[in-house]
Amino acid sequence: MGNLQNIHSFKTLSFEISELLNYGMIEWAICKTFTHSKLTHSKLYTNMKKTWWKILGSVLVVYTAIAGMLLGVPHLAILNETIRNLYFHVPMWFAMIVLFSISVFYSVKSLSSKSEIDDLRAVESVNAGIIFGVLGLITGAIWAKYTWGQFWSFDPKQNFAAISILLYFAYLILRNAIDEEQKRAKLSAIYNIFAFPMMVVLLFVLPRLKDSLHPGNGGNPGFNSYDLDSRMRMVFYPACLGWILIGYWVYSIRFRIRSLENKKQHN
């Protein structure tokens, strides 16, 4: 009889221990799930903090493409519907100038820091800026075809814009012509510092001193509050911000790729 009671007590104790273990496992699984969910949300929040400007740039560019084609525009002689190209042509130049500004900043910084990272940032922002400069020339040539009658009329604005882009192609050629890293970084940084103000003069000063078909140059009036009405401003300003953000995104991608390539070479 005593043995039966002992066996029963042992089974009861085993069952209770099993229940406690099962409860503990369930509690552990719940805690782990909650912790994992919390970490996931924290990681998602961190990623959002890092990438919000990329999302914003993409949304603004998509908005520009759709609204730029569908919203109304002023009916101006000669320009007509081609005025919509303003949403694409001008923001390309703004993006280019911002990227070249980043480049000259890191060129100045690299002269004092002697950092390979600063030099790499300078050259990759130039590479990204050239992309948008070339797109600015292409969109401008297409616009000129429909308003001036030909893609390239050797207008002072077109010529000086092309020369400003060639200045930065020369920067890249200079870098490729020098093998020694420190010497290449120093000479290209000095060249870049002088190229930037030359680019500003070529784009914004010299065209105003000569007769030009381009708006805002050679006595030809630029777009004013009458031309750029509220409907166009709703698209134009977001377009400028969106393409600048996309340009910076392109630069950051190029910089990361080059950084990885350099690490592999050093290893």
C-alpha positions in Angstrom: 0.0 0.0 0.0 2.9 2.3 0.9 4.6 1.5 -2.4 1.4 2.5 -4.3 1.2 5.8 -2.5 4.9 6.5 -3.3 4.4 5.7 -6.9 1.3 7.9 -7.0 3.2 10.7 -5.3 6.1 10.3 -7.7 3.8 10.5 -10.8 2.1 13.6 -9.3 5.4 15.2 -8.7 6.6 14.3 -12.2 3.4 15.7 -13.7 3.8 19.0 -11.8 7.4 19.3 -12.8 6.4 18.6 -16.4 3.7 21.3 -16.2 6.2 23.8 -14.7 8.7 23.0 -17.5 6.0 23.4 -20.2 4.9 26.7 -18.6 8.5 27.8 -18.4 9.1 26.9 -22.1 6.0 28.8 -23.1 7.0 31.8 -21.0 10.5 31.6 -22.5 9.1 31.4 -26.1 6.8 34.4 -25.4 9.6 36.4 -24.0 11.9 35.5 -26.9 9.2 36.4 -29.4 8.6 39.7 -27.7 12.3 40.5 -27.5 12.8 39.5 -31.2 9.8 41.7 -32.1 11.2 44.6 -30.1 14.6 44.2 -31.7 13.0 44.0 -35.2 11.1 47.2 -34.6 14.2 48.9 -33.2 16.2 47.8 -36.2 13.4 48.9 -38.6 13.3 52.3 -36.8 17.1 52.6 -37.1 17.0 51.7 -40.8 14.2 54.2 -41.4 16.3 57.0 -39.8 19.1 56.2 -42.2 17.0 55.8 -45.3 14.2 58.3 -45.0 15.8 60.8 -47.4 16.1 58.1 -50.0 12.4 57.3 -49.8 11.7 61.0 -49.9 13.8 61.5 -53.0 12.2 58.6 -54.8 8.7 59.8 -53.9 9.4 63.3 -55.0 10.9 62.2 -58.4 7.9 59.9 -59.0 5.6 62.7 -58.1 7.5 65.1 -60.4 7.2 62.6 -63.3 3.4 62.2 -62.9 2.4 65.7 -61.9 4.8 67.2 -64.4 2.9 65.5 -67.2 -0.6 65.9 -65.9 -0.9 69.2 -64.2 -1.6 72.4 -66.2 1.1 74.8 -67.3 1.0 78.4 -68.6 0.4 78.7 -72.4 3.5 80.7 -73.5 4.5 81.5 -77.1 7.2 79.3 -78.5 7.6 77.2 -75.3 4.0 75.8 -75.3 4.1 72.3 -73.7 7.9 72.1 -73.8 7.9 74.2 -70.6 7.3 71.0 -68.8 11.0 70.2 -69.4 11.7 72.8 -66.7 10.9 70.1 -64.2 13.7 67.9 -65.4 16.3 70.2 -67.1 16.9 72.7 -64.3 16.9 70.2 -61.4 19.7 68.3 -63.1 21.9 71.4 -62.9 21.0 72.0 -59.3 21.9 68.4 -58.5 25.2 68.8 -60.4 26.1 72.0 -58.5 25.3 70.4 -55.1 27.5 67.4 -55.9 30.4 69.5 -57.2 30.0 71.6 -54.0 30.4 68.4 -51.9 33.4 67.5 -54.0 35.2 70.8 -53.4 34.5 70.5 -49.7 36.2 67.2 -49.4 39.0 68.3 -51.7 39.7 71.1 -49.2 39.4 68.7 -46.3 41.7 66.1 -47.9 44.5 68.7 -48.2 44.6 69.1 -44.5 43.6 65.6 -43.4 45.6 63.6 -46.0 42.8 61.1 -45.7 42.2 58.6 -48.5 38.5 58.6 -47.6 38.1 62.3 -48.1 39.9 62.0 -51.5 37.6 59.2 -52.4 34.5 61.2 -51.5 35.7 64.1 -53.6 36.2 62.0 -56.7 33.0 60.1 -56.4 30.9 63.2 -55.9 32.5 64.5 -59.2 31.6 61.3 -60.9 28.0 61.6 -59.8 27.9 65.3 -60.6 29.1 64.6 -64.2 26.2 62.2 -64.7 23.7 64.9 -63.9 25.7 67.5 -65.9 25.5 65.3 -69.0 21.8 64.8 -68.3 21.4 68.5 -68.1 23.0 69.0 -71.4 20.9 66.3 -73.0 17.6 67.6 -71.7 18.7 71.1 -72.7 19.5 70.0 -76.2 16.1 68.3 -76.6 14.4 71.5 -75.3 16.4 73.6 -77.7 15.3 71.4 -80.7 11.7 72.2 -80.0 12.1 75.9 -79.2 15.2 77.1 -81.1 15.0 74.7 -84.0 18.1 72.6 -83.5 19.7 70.5 -80.8 22.9 72.6 -80.6 22.9 76.2 -81.8 26.2 77.1 -80.2 24.4 79.5 -77.9 26.8 80.9 -75.2 24.8 79.1 -72.5 25.2 75.8 -74.2 28.9 76.3 -75.0 29.8 77.4 -71.5 27.8 74.6 -69.9 29.7 72.1 -72.1 33.0 73.7 -71.2 32.2 73.5 -67.5 31.5 69.7 -67.8 34.8 69.3 -69.7 36.6 70.9 -66.8 35.5 68.0 -64.6 36.3 65.4 -67.3 39.8 66.9 -67.2 39.8 66.4 -63.4 39.2 62.7 -63.9 41.9 62.5 -66.7 44.4 64.2 -64.3 43.7 61.6 -61.6 44.2 58.7 -64.0 47.4 60.2 -65.3 49.1 60.1 -61.8 50.0 56.7 -60.3 51.3 57.8 -56.9 48.3 58.0 -54.5 49.3 61.0 -52.3 50.5 63.1 -55.2 47.3 62.3 -57.2 45.1 63.2 -54.2 47.0 66.5 -53.6 47.1 67.7 -57.3 43.5 66.7 -58.1 42.3 68.4 -54.9 44.1 71.7 -55.9 42.7 71.4 -59.4 39.1 70.8 -58.1 39.3 73.8 -55.8 40.0 76.1 -58.8 37.6 74.2 -61.1 34.6 75.0 -59.0 34.7 78.8 -59.2 35.5 78.5 -62.9 32.4 76.4 -63.3 30.3 79.0 -61.5 31.7 81.8 -63.7 31.0 79.7 -66.9 27.4 78.9 -66.0 26.2 82.1 -64.3 28.4 85.0 -65.2 29.8 84.8 -68.8 26.5 83.9 -70.5 24.9 87.1 -69.1 27.6 89.2 -70.8 26.7 87.9 -74.3 23.6 87.7 -76.5 21.8 84.5 -75.8 18.5 82.7 -76.6 18.6 81.1 -73.2 16.1 82.6 -70.6 17.9 84.8 -68.1 20.9 85.5 -70.2 22.0 88.2 -72.7 19.1 90.5 -71.9 16.6 87.6 -72.5 14.2 87.5 -69.6 14.2 84.5 -67.3 11.3 82.7 -65.9 9.4 85.0 -63.5 6.4 84.8 -61.2 4.1 85.2 -64.2 5.7 82.3 -66.1 6.3 80.0 -63.2 2.8 80.1 -61.7 1.6 78.3 -58.6 0.8 75.1 -60.5 4.4 74.9 -61.8 5.9 75.8 -58.4 4.1 72.8 -56.9 6.1 70.6 -59.2 9.3 72.5 -59.8 10.5 72.9 -56.2 9.8 69.2 -55.2 11.6 68.2 -58.4 14.7 70.2 -57.5 14.8 68.6 -54.0 14.0 65.1 -55.3 16.8 65.1 -57.9 19.3 66.5 -55.5 18.5 63.7 -53.0 18.7 61.1 -55.8 22.1 62.6 -56.9 23.4 62.3 -53.3 22.1 58.7 -53.2 24.0 57.9 -56.5 27.1 59.5 -54.9 26.8 57.5 -51.7 26.4 54.2 -53.6 29.5 54.9 -55.8 31.4 55.8 -52.7 30.5 52.6 -50.9 31.4 50.5 -53.9 34.8 52.2 -54.3 35.5 51.8 -50.6 34.8 48.0 -50.8 37.0 47.8 -53.9 39.9 49.6 -52.1 39.6 47.3 -49.1 39.8 44.2 -51.3 42.9 45.6 -53.0 44.6 46.4 -49.7 43.8 42.9 -48.4 
